[in-house]
């Protein structure tokens, strides 16, 4: 892992405090069904002579057993097909890298290509499973999931993994910059909704993955998020299931992804002379879970990984004065 300066740590801390990455490129998982409150269910069942607490205890035990059985059933993608897909992805990325080095033609701008090939930090929330720093080959492992119910007011949780890159404008003058980066995602997601044996109780599980490129003006204190453009965010996966006893006790869906997503800020933004800009590239994970079941995202062996090989910039020195936004 590269040595991280106090300045870089401060910038990342400001970015995390801003906490504005959660809803830029995806909306909150849509709650399709509202369940009755637990007190309402308990009163209704007790009036019918049914012990609600015993049902809950049985449901929990069954849910844990079902999750263990599902773990045994699921077979990861075989190593040979993984190697073939990764080889193909590396070829595509290499071709894109060559294209990014070609300067754009503009009579008013003198353009230079800059490739930032290694992140200075990789962070996962809530935890990072592992990381590898290497020029054009930085990778990370990440897993997150919930079982039973997400214990928040809206039963929603937001998790993420990000690669952080930095560039300092050492051109000697203000620069107009555009940026692009590929994010490689290999992962497995599964959602299960199970209302168990509680009459008319509704279970629901939703999972949304979004690839993101966020650009931070680090010369401002605190660091300021550049207004995002549409190409900076791509929805990678969106799956949901609903179950209600006795009509449908359980439902389950899975998603497997292995591909590269090109994220870009095609319009130019101005970076003042000697100022720094931070590129935050990664995957945002939104999970919704109520009543029973699970929501899980896995980007770690033997199922997958995340890779951000570089951030490519087109840096232009203008023949006319440039003015950066200072907030």
RONU-626205 format. One record per residue (C-alpha): residue number from 1; residue in one letter; x, y, z. Coordinates in nm, 3 decimals, decimal comma. Example, Ala and Ser with C-alpha at 12.3 -4.5 7.8 and 13.67 -1.06 7.14 Angstrom:
// RONU-626205
n / res / X / Y / Z
1 / a / 1,230 / -0,450 / 0,780 $
2 / s / 1,367 / -0,106 / 0,714 $
// end
This chain:
// RONU-626205
n / res / X / Y / Z
1 / x / 0,000 / 0,000 / 0,000 $
2 / x / 0,141 / 0,345 / -0,089 $
3 / x / 0,244 / 0,578 / 0,191 $
4 / x / -0,045 / 0,814 / 0,259 $
5 / x / 0,033 / 1,173 / 0,351 $
6 / x / -0,156 / 1,367 / 0,618 $
7 / x / -0,301 / 1,585 / 0,341 $
8 / x / -0,448 / 1,282 / 0,159 $
9 / x / -0,591 / 1,141 / 0,482 $
10 / x / -0,754 / 1,478 / 0,552 $
11 / x / -0,909 / 1,494 / 0,205 $
12 / x / -1,053 / 1,140 / 0,229 $
13 / x / -1,190 / 1,218 / 0,578 $
14 / x / -1,363 / 1,528 / 0,437 $
15 / x / -1,508 / 1,323 / 0,151 $
16 / x / -1,645 / 1,063 / 0,391 $
17 / x / -1,794 / 1,331 / 0,616 $
18 / x / -1,966 / 1,490 / 0,317 $
19 / x / -2,150 / 1,159 / 0,279 $
20 / x / -2,302 / 1,278 / -0,048 $
21 / x / -2,215 / 0,968 / -0,253 $
22 / x / -2,509 / 0,759 / -0,143 $
23 / x / -2,778 / 0,901 / -0,366 $
24 / x / -2,600 / 1,049 / -0,668 $
25 / x / -2,658 / 0,776 / -0,924 $
26 / x / -2,934 / 0,562 / -0,776 $
27 / x / -3,249 / 0,622 / -0,578 $
28 / x / -3,330 / 0,439 / -0,260 $
29 / x / -3,451 / 0,084 / -0,312 $
30 / x / -3,823 / 0,104 / -0,381 $
31 / x / -4,036 / -0,038 / -0,100 $
32 / x / -4,302 / -0,233 / -0,284 $
33 / x / -4,507 / -0,355 / 0,013 $
34 / x / -4,555 / -0,216 / 0,360 $
35 / x / -4,579 / -0,481 / 0,629 $
36 / x / -4,812 / -0,449 / 0,928 $
37 / x / -4,635 / -0,359 / 1,251 $
38 / x / -4,513 / -0,642 / 1,473 $
39 / x / -4,753 / -0,535 / 1,751 $
40 / x / -5,047 / -0,554 / 1,509 $
41 / x / -4,948 / -0,903 / 1,396 $
42 / x / -4,889 / -1,020 / 1,751 $
43 / x / -5,231 / -0,904 / 1,870 $
44 / x / -5,408 / -1,060 / 1,572 $
45 / x / -5,233 / -1,396 / 1,614 $
46 / x / -5,282 / -1,408 / 1,990 $
47 / x / -5,654 / -1,343 / 1,941 $
48 / x / -5,652 / -1,647 / 1,713 $
49 / x / -5,476 / -1,852 / 1,984 $
50 / x / -5,135 / -1,857 / 1,808 $
51 / x / -4,812 / -1,798 / 2,004 $
52 / x / -4,633 / -1,524 / 1,808 $
53 / x / -4,302 / -1,554 / 1,998 $
54 / x / -4,280 / -1,927 / 1,921 $
55 / x / -4,340 / -1,857 / 1,551 $
56 / x / -4,059 / -1,599 / 1,554 $
57 / x / -3,820 / -1,843 / 1,719 $
58 / x / -3,904 / -2,117 / 1,468 $
59 / x / -3,875 / -1,874 / 1,177 $
60 / x / -3,528 / -1,763 / 1,287 $
61 / x / -3,401 / -2,121 / 1,313 $
62 / x / -3,547 / -2,210 / 0,973 $
63 / x / -3,398 / -1,898 / 0,817 $
64 / x / -3,047 / -1,981 / 0,940 $
65 / x / -3,077 / -2,340 / 0,813 $
66 / x / -3,203 / -2,219 / 0,474 $
67 / x / -2,908 / -1,980 / 0,445 $
68 / x / -2,658 / -2,259 / 0,527 $
69 / x / -2,820 / -2,489 / 0,270 $
70 / x / -2,806 / -2,216 / 0,006 $
71 / x / -2,433 / -2,165 / 0,074 $
72 / x / -2,372 / -2,535 / 0,008 $
73 / x / -2,583 / -2,536 / -0,311 $
74 / x / -2,416 / -2,238 / -0,478 $
75 / x / -2,122 / -2,324 / -0,700 $
76 / x / -1,876 / -2,052 / -0,806 $
77 / x / -1,785 / -1,988 / -1,166 $
78 / x / -1,509 / -2,227 / -1,273 $
79 / x / -1,148 / -2,104 / -1,282 $
80 / x / -1,103 / -2,165 / -1,658 $
81 / x / -1,395 / -1,943 / -1,762 $
82 / x / -1,278 / -1,679 / -1,511 $
83 / x / -0,931 / -1,674 / -1,667 $
84 / x / -1,073 / -1,643 / -2,019 $
85 / x / -1,305 / -1,358 / -1,921 $
86 / x / -1,027 / -1,174 / -1,737 $
87 / x / -0,794 / -1,209 / -2,038 $
88 / x / -1,060 / -1,058 / -2,262 $
89 / x / -1,121 / -0,773 / -2,017 $
90 / x / -0,750 / -0,695 / -1,991 $
91 / x / -0,729 / -0,672 / -2,371 $
92 / x / -1,023 / -0,432 / -2,383 $
93 / x / -0,873 / -0,218 / -2,105 $
94 / x / -0,534 / -0,206 / -2,281 $
95 / x / -0,703 / -0,089 / -2,603 $
96 / x / -0,896 / 0,177 / -2,412 $
97 / x / -0,575 / 0,290 / -2,243 $
98 / x / -0,408 / 0,342 / -2,581 $
99 / x / -0,709 / 0,541 / -2,701 $
100 / x / -0,699 / 0,758 / -2,387 $
101 / x / -0,337 / 0,854 / -2,463 $
102 / x / -0,430 / 1,010 / -2,796 $
103 / x / -0,459 / 1,387 / -2,754 $
104 / x / -0,783 / 1,551 / -2,857 $
105 / x / -0,777 / 1,801 / -3,143 $
106 / x / -0,886 / 2,152 / -3,049 $
107 / x / -0,747 / 2,472 / -3,202 $
108 / x / -0,783 / 2,662 / -2,874 $
109 / x / -0,635 / 2,397 / -2,643 $
110 / x / -0,299 / 2,225 / -2,620 $
111 / x / -0,388 / 1,882 / -2,484 $
112 / x / -0,171 / 1,640 / -2,289 $
113 / x / -0,272 / 1,289 / -2,185 $
114 / x / -0,208 / 1,194 / -1,822 $
115 / x / -0,256 / 0,841 / -1,687 $
116 / x / -0,282 / 0,792 / -1,309 $
117 / x / -0,201 / 0,422 / -1,283 $
118 / x / -0,216 / 0,354 / -0,906 $
119 / x / -0,464 / 0,463 / -0,636 $
120 / x / -0,325 / 0,610 / -0,316 $
121 / x / -0,598 / 0,443 / -0,107 $
122 / x / -0,866 / 0,173 / -0,126 $
123 / x / -1,146 / 0,177 / 0,131 $
124 / x / -1,442 / -0,052 / 0,191 $
125 / x / -1,747 / 0,017 / 0,405 $
126 / x / -1,816 / -0,144 / 0,641 $
127 / x / -1,493 / -0,344 / 0,588 $
128 / x / -1,235 / -0,415 / 0,318 $
129 / x / -1,165 / -0,784 / 0,258 $
130 / x / -0,824 / -0,728 / 0,099 $
131 / x / -0,644 / -0,510 / -0,154 $
132 / x / -0,353 / -0,511 / -0,398 $
133 / x / -0,177 / -0,198 / -0,527 $
134 / x / -0,005 / -0,231 / -0,864 $
135 / x / 0,027 / -0,004 / -1,166 $
136 / x / -0,266 / -0,075 / -1,403 $
137 / x / -0,370 / -0,373 / -1,189 $
138 / x / -0,499 / -0,250 / -0,850 $
139 / x / -0,766 / -0,481 / -0,709 $
140 / x / -0,983 / -0,518 / -0,401 $
141 / x / -1,192 / -0,788 / -0,235 $
142 / x / -1,518 / -0,702 / -0,069 $
143 / x / -1,823 / -0,876 / 0,081 $
144 / x / -2,128 / -0,733 / 0,253 $
145 / x / -2,465 / -0,877 / 0,350 $
146 / x / -2,759 / -0,890 / 0,589 $
147 / x / -2,975 / -1,172 / 0,724 $
148 / x / -3,324 / -1,160 / 0,876 $
149 / x / -3,389 / -0,788 / 0,867 $
150 / x / -3,189 / -0,465 / 0,837 $
151 / x / -3,236 / -0,289 / 1,167 $
152 / x / -3,278 / 0,069 / 1,048 $
153 / x / -3,591 / 0,282 / 1,035 $
154 / x / -3,642 / 0,218 / 0,664 $
155 / x / -3,475 / -0,129 / 0,659 $
156 / x / -3,212 / 0,009 / 0,419 $
157 / x / -2,833 / -0,003 / 0,434 $
158 / x / -2,569 / 0,166 / 0,215 $
159 / x / -2,226 / 0,011 / 0,170 $
160 / x / -1,941 / 0,078 / -0,073 $
161 / x / -1,589 / 0,014 / -0,194 $
162 / x / -1,382 / 0,292 / -0,348 $
163 / x / -1,043 / 0,342 / -0,512 $
164 / x / -0,895 / 0,692 / -0,455 $
165 / x / -0,664 / 0,856 / -0,712 $
166 / x / -0,509 / 1,204 / -0,692 $
167 / x / -0,363 / 1,442 / -0,951 $
168 / x / -0,184 / 1,771 / -0,883 $
169 / x / -0,178 / 2,035 / -1,155 $
170 / x / 0,193 / 2,099 / -1,208 $
171 / x / 0,152 / 2,252 / -1,556 $
172 / x / 0,238 / 2,599 / -1,430 $
173 / x / -0,105 / 2,741 / -1,512 $
174 / x / -0,475 / 2,665 / -1,466 $
175 / x / -0,580 / 2,358 / -1,664 $
176 / x / -0,901 / 2,234 / -1,824 $
177 / x / -0,943 / 1,863 / -1,752 $
178 / x / -1,168 / 1,576 / -1,863 $
179 / x / -1,150 / 1,226 / -1,713 $
180 / x / -1,243 / 0,863 / -1,771 $
181 / x / -1,178 / 0,537 / -1,588 $
182 / x / -1,280 / 0,170 / -1,621 $
183 / x / -1,415 / -0,021 / -1,321 $
184 / x / -1,401 / -0,401 / -1,351 $
185 / x / -1,670 / -0,579 / -1,149 $
186 / x / -1,682 / -0,952 / -1,091 $
187 / x / -1,936 / -1,037 / -0,829 $
188 / x / -2,228 / -1,243 / -0,710 $
189 / x / -2,542 / -1,103 / -0,550 $
190 / x / -2,839 / -1,289 / -0,408 $
191 / x / -3,160 / -1,185 / -0,238 $
192 / x / -3,408 / -1,403 / -0,053 $
193 / x / -3,743 / -1,298 / 0,094 $
194 / x / -3,912 / -1,539 / 0,334 $
195 / x / -4,225 / -1,459 / 0,532 $
196 / x / -4,179 / -1,793 / 0,707 $
197 / x / -4,500 / -1,906 / 0,873 $
198 / x / -4,637 / -1,577 / 1,004 $
199 / x / -4,981 / -1,533 / 0,839 $
200 / x / -5,011 / -1,234 / 0,602 $
201 / x / -4,667 / -1,102 / 0,696 $
202 / x / -4,477 / -0,957 / 0,397 $
203 / x / -4,106 / -1,013 / 0,343 $
204 / x / -3,906 / -0,815 / 0,088 $
205 / x / -3,544 / -0,799 / -0,024 $
206 / x / -3,385 / -0,557 / -0,274 $
207 / x / -3,026 / -0,519 / -0,395 $
208 / x / -2,885 / -0,236 / -0,612 $
209 / x / -2,522 / -0,201 / -0,733 $
210 / x / -2,398 / 0,123 / -0,891 $
211 / x / -2,057 / 0,196 / -1,046 $
212 / x / -1,947 / 0,553 / -0,973 $
213 / x / -1,683 / 0,810 / -1,059 $
214 / x / -1,684 / 1,105 / -0,819 $
215 / x / -1,452 / 1,405 / -0,861 $
216 / x / -1,351 / 1,620 / -0,564 $
217 / x / -1,201 / 1,967 / -0,581 $
218 / x / -0,941 / 1,920 / -0,308 $
219 / x / -0,821 / 2,281 / -0,318 $
220 / x / -1,140 / 2,379 / -0,137 $
221 / x / -1,167 / 2,323 / 0,239 $
222 / x / -1,356 / 2,107 / 0,290 $
223 / x / -1,315 / 1,927 / -0,042 $
224 / x / -1,603 / 2,007 / -0,277 $
225 / x / -1,781 / 1,752 / -0,500 $
226 / x / -1,785 / 1,849 / -0,867 $
227 / x / -2,146 / 1,829 / -0,999 $
228 / x / -2,164 / 1,484 / -1,161 $
229 / x / -2,246 / 1,417 / -1,525 $
230 / x / -2,464 / 1,127 / -1,641 $
231 / x / -2,170 / 0,915 / -1,763 $
232 / x / -2,016 / 0,915 / -1,415 $
233 / x / -2,267 / 0,659 / -1,286 $
234 / x / -2,391 / 0,325 / -1,421 $
235 / x / -2,638 / 0,086 / -1,262 $
236 / x / -2,469 / -0,255 / -1,252 $
237 / x / -2,745 / -0,467 / -1,096 $
238 / x / -3,096 / -0,428 / -0,954 $
239 / x / -3,288 / -0,731 / -0,821 $
240 / x / -3,582 / -0,763 / -0,581 $
241 / x / -3,813 / -1,030 / -0,438 $
242 / x / -4,132 / -1,034 / -0,228 $
243 / x / -4,300 / -1,312 / -0,029 $
244 / x / -4,620 / -1,328 / 0,177 $
245 / x / -4,747 / -1,631 / 0,369 $
246 / x / -4,966 / -1,823 / 0,286 $
247 / x / -4,976 / -1,710 / -0,079 $
248 / x / -4,604 / -1,733 / -0,152 $
249 / x / -4,382 / -1,824 / 0,138 $
250 / x / -4,042 / -1,763 / -0,026 $
251 / x / -3,881 / -1,602 / -0,331 $
252 / x / -3,517 / -1,575 / -0,436 $
253 / x / -3,310 / -1,418 / -0,714 $
254 / x / -2,940 / -1,410 / -0,796 $
255 / x / -2,720 / -1,197 / -1,019 $
256 / x / -2,369 / -1,270 / -1,151 $
257 / x / -2,164 / -0,997 / -1,316 $
258 / x / -1,823 / -1,000 / -1,484 $
259 / x / -1,757 / -0,696 / -1,702 $
260 / x / -1,585 / -0,356 / -1,721 $
261 / x / -1,781 / -0,030 / -1,692 $
262 / x / -1,641 / 0,286 / -1,849 $
263 / x / -1,712 / 0,590 / -1,631 $
264 / x / -1,638 / 0,937 / -1,764 $
265 / x / -1,662 / 1,310 / -1,709 $
266 / x / -1,649 / 1,415 / -2,077 $
267 / x / -1,701 / 1,785 / -2,010 $
268 / x / -1,403 / 1,986 / -1,890 $
269 / x / -1,354 / 2,117 / -1,538 $
270 / x / -1,086 / 2,365 / -1,431 $
271 / x / -0,809 / 2,278 / -1,186 $
272 / x / -0,607 / 2,578 / -1,060 $
273 / x / -0,228 / 2,581 / -1,085 $
274 / x / -0,066 / 2,365 / -0,812 $
275 / x / -0,409 / 2,247 / -0,691 $
276 / x / -0,507 / 1,882 / -0,646 $
277 / x / -0,814 / 1,688 / -0,756 $
278 / x / -0,924 / 1,350 / -0,614 $
279 / x / -1,100 / 1,082 / -0,820 $
280 / x / -1,316 / 0,842 / -0,620 $
281 / x / -1,399 / 0,532 / -0,826 $
282 / x / -1,591 / 0,231 / -0,703 $
283 / x / -1,912 / 0,046 / -0,634 $
284 / x / -2,202 / 0,163 / -0,418 $
285 / x / -2,427 / -0,109 / -0,273 $
286 / x / -2,782 / -0,041 / -0,152 $
287 / x / -2,964 / -0,316 / 0,039 $
288 / x / -3,323 / -0,337 / 0,163 $
289 / x / -3,446 / -0,625 / 0,383 $
290 / x / -3,756 / -0,663 / 0,598 $
291 / x / -3,920 / -0,954 / 0,785 $
292 / x / -3,701 / -1,247 / 0,676 $
293 / x / -3,445 / -1,368 / 0,424 $
294 / x / -3,110 / -1,219 / 0,324 $
295 / x / -2,934 / -0,976 / 0,094 $
296 / x / -2,574 / -1,047 / 0,001 $
297 / x / -2,305 / -0,903 / -0,227 $
298 / x / -1,975 / -1,082 / -0,280 $
299 / x / -1,671 / -0,954 / -0,470 $
300 / x / -1,407 / -1,182 / -0,322 $
301 / x / -1,252 / -1,525 / -0,397 $
302 / x / -1,369 / -1,763 / -0,525 $
303 / x / -1,655 / -1,549 / -0,659 $
304 / x / -1,496 / -1,224 / -0,768 $
305 / x / -1,307 / -0,898 / -0,719 $
306 / x / -1,314 / -0,528 / -0,807 $
307 / x / -1,040 / -0,364 / -1,015 $
308 / x / -0,969 / -0,004 / -1,115 $
309 / x / -0,658 / -0,005 / -1,337 $
310 / x / -0,620 / 0,371 / -1,396 $
311 / x / -0,777 / 0,713 / -1,434 $
312 / x / -0,705 / 0,879 / -1,771 $
313 / x / -0,704 / 1,258 / -1,803 $
314 / x / -0,699 / 1,496 / -2,095 $
315 / x / -0,523 / 1,805 / -1,958 $
316 / x / -0,543 / 2,126 / -2,161 $
317 / x / -0,364 / 2,458 / -2,122 $
318 / x / -0,580 / 2,727 / -2,277 $
319 / x / -0,473 / 3,019 / -2,491 $
320 / x / -0,721 / 3,226 / -2,289 $
321 / x / -0,761 / 3,269 / -1,910 $
322 / x / -0,937 / 2,993 / -1,719 $
323 / x / -1,127 / 3,037 / -1,397 $
324 / x / -1,182 / 2,754 / -1,148 $
325 / x / -1,485 / 2,743 / -0,923 $
326 / x / -1,382 / 2,839 / -0,570 $
327 / x / -1,644 / 2,772 / -0,310 $
// end
